[in-house]
Amino acid sequence: MIQLLVLVGLLVLSGFSAPLLAPVDSFASLVYTHVGIEAIDAAAPSLTFKTADGDVWTLQVTSVELLKGLRKGDTCSVEIDMDNRVTKIVKVGSTPP
């Protein structure tokens, strides 16, 4: 443990800390499981879904490719980034790519 602390201290003092530290917001996301797909707009591209609590959200998706194969009424898991954009969609009962 002491060796690890000494190594980290040396790296910080020598300026090598930046490549070792990732920005905090790069890990931040929100996941809704078991949402119902209400509408799909490939032109926008956006997705409208209803949460288990009954809230309805319409959000932009990061890629129109995420919408392929989705249909109104599908049950999915949806991952949202800190900019309120859908970054991942997995149909419930399917295997993620």
RODRENTOR-834590 format. One record per residue: x, y, z of N, C-alpha, C, CB in turn. Coordinates in steps of 0.2 Angstrom, whole numbers, plus 5000, padded with zeros to 4 digits. Each point is the difference from the previous one (the first is absolute). Glycine has a CB too. Layout:
% RODRENTOR-834590
XYZXYZXYZXYZ
...
***
This chain:
% RODRENTOR-834590
500449945000499650065000500450065000499149945006
501550064998500450065000500450014994500149985012
500049964984500450014994499550034995500749905002
498750084998499550034996499950085001499449894999
500650135007499950075002500650044997499349975010
501350004991500650034998500050014992500649955010
499250004987500050004993499550054997500349885000
499150125003499550064998500350065002499149925002
501250095003500350075002500650024995499749985012
500749974986500550024995499750024993500849925006
498750044992499750024994499650075000499849874998
499950145008499750075000500550055000499149955007
501550044997500550055000500450014993500149985013
499949974984500450004993499550024995500849915004
498650104997499550034995499749954996500750094999
499349845003499749954996499349995002501149954998
498650095006499349995003499550014995500450035011
499750014984499450024996499849944996500550114999
500049854998499749944996499749955004500950024992
499349985014499749955005499350015002501149985004
498750084996499350035003499650014994500550055010
498949924990499550014995499550065003500149884995
499650165000499550055003499449965003500450084991
499449965014499549975005499449994996500450055009
499449994986499350004997500049944994499850125003
500849854996500049954995499749945002501150054995
498849945011499749945003499350015002501149975004
498750094995499350015003499549994994500450095007
499149874995499449984996499449985004500849974991
498650035007499449985003499749944996499850125005
500049834998499749954997499349985002501149954999
498450054997499449985001499849934997499650125000
500249845004499949934998499249994999501149965006
498750004990499349984999499650064998500149915008
500150134987499650064998499749974994500850095004
498649944994499649994995500150054994499149945007
501050044987500150044994499450034998501049944997
498950135003499450034998500050024993499850045012
500849994986500150034993500750004998499050075001
501249924993500650004997500050054994500349885004
500250174996500150054995500749994997499150085006
501049894989500649994997500350064997499749884997
499850175001500250064997500450055005499049994991
500750015015500350055005500749985002498950015004
501449944997499749945003499850005007500749944991
498750035011499850015007499649945002500150125000
499949875006499649945003499550025006501049924997
498450065002499550025006499949935003499550104994
500649905013499849945004499750025006501049954995
498750005008499650015006500349955006498950034994
501350015011500349965006499549965004500950095001
499449875003499649965005499550045004500949915000
499450155002499650055004499450044996501050015007
499049984986499550034996500350064997499149955007
501550084994500250064997500249984993500550045011
499350014984500249994993500550054999498849974997
501850014999500550044998500149994993500649995011
499650074986500250004993500750035000498950014995
501649955003500750025000500449984993500049985012
500550064987500449994994500449945001500050124997
500149854997500549945001500750024996499049915000
501550065003500750024997500149974993500450005012
499249954986500149974993499349974998501349985002
498650044992499349974997500149925000499850104993
500849875007500149935000499749975007501150014993
498850035012499849975006499249984999500850075007
498949974989499349994999499849944995499950125002
500649854995499849954995499849945004500950044992
498549935005499749945003499550015006501149944997
498950135005499550015005499350014997500950055007
498649944997499350014998499650025006500149914992
499450135007499650035005499749935004499750114993
500349905014499849945004500649965002498950004994
501750015003500549965003500250025007500549994988
499749965016500350015007500850004999498949955006
501450104997500750014999500350035007499950024988
500849985012500450035005500350064996500249895007
499850174996500350064996500550035005498950024994
501749995003500550045003500050074998500749895001
499450165003499950074998500750035003498750015000
501650044996500650035002499850065004500749964990
499850085012499950065004499750064996501049965007
499050034986499750054996499349984998501150034996
498649935008499349974999500049974993499550095008
501049884989499949964994500049935001500650094994
499049875002500049935001500749974996498750005000
501749965004500649984997500049924999500650095006
498949884997500049924999499249985002501249995003
498649964992499449985001500049924999499550114996
500349855009500049935000499349985001501249995004
498549974991499349975001500149955006499750024988
499849985016499949955006499949934997499550095007
500949874995500049934997500449994995498949995003
501550064994500549994995500750005003499250054991
501349935005500750005002500350064997500049885000
500350165004500450064998500549994995499750065010
500449984985500649994995500650005003499350054991
***
